Amino acid sequence: MEFDLHAGELVLAENQPLAAREARGALIVCTRGQVWITIEGEAGDLFLHTGQSHRIVSNGLALFEAVGHGAIRVEAPPRGSRWLRALLPGKSPAASIIGQTLSPA
């Protein structure tokens, strides 16, 4: 997995899931390829293709993984959410997510 913070993009690898916790409200945008997402508390798995997105509605464990090759951009949830308040001051949302919320599964 690669972090392209300048582009605000996380390049995912197949068979190397990325985990996020307490990400309710975050918008996951597939910027390249295909990405598999499963989120505890949400029905079924999702497969996003380039240009598709999904807003996380559960605060459960979320896993992201490329199917072949894929990349995502994570957009902060609407103001006032607990997840947004956890972001580090002065950091971009992507940098904060990497340091606070996302971890290799």
Stockholm file with secondary structure:
# STOCKHOLM 1.0

chainA/1-105         MEFDLHAGELVLAENQPLAAREARGALIVCTRGQVWITIEGEAGDLFLHTGQSHRIVSNGLALFEAVGHGAIRVEAPPRGSRWLRALLPGKSPAASIIGQTLSPA
#=GR chainA/1-105 SS CEEETTTTEEEEETTBCEEECSCTTCEEEEEEEEEEEEETTSSSCEEEETTCEEECCCCSCEEEEEEEEEEEEEECCSTTCHHHHTSCTTSCHHHHHHHHTEEEC
#=GC SS_cons         CEEETTTTEEEEETTBCEEECSCTTCEEEEEEEEEEEEETTSSSCEEEETTCEEECCCCSCEEEEEEEEEEEEEECCSTTCHHHHTSCTTSCHHHHHHHHTEEEC
//
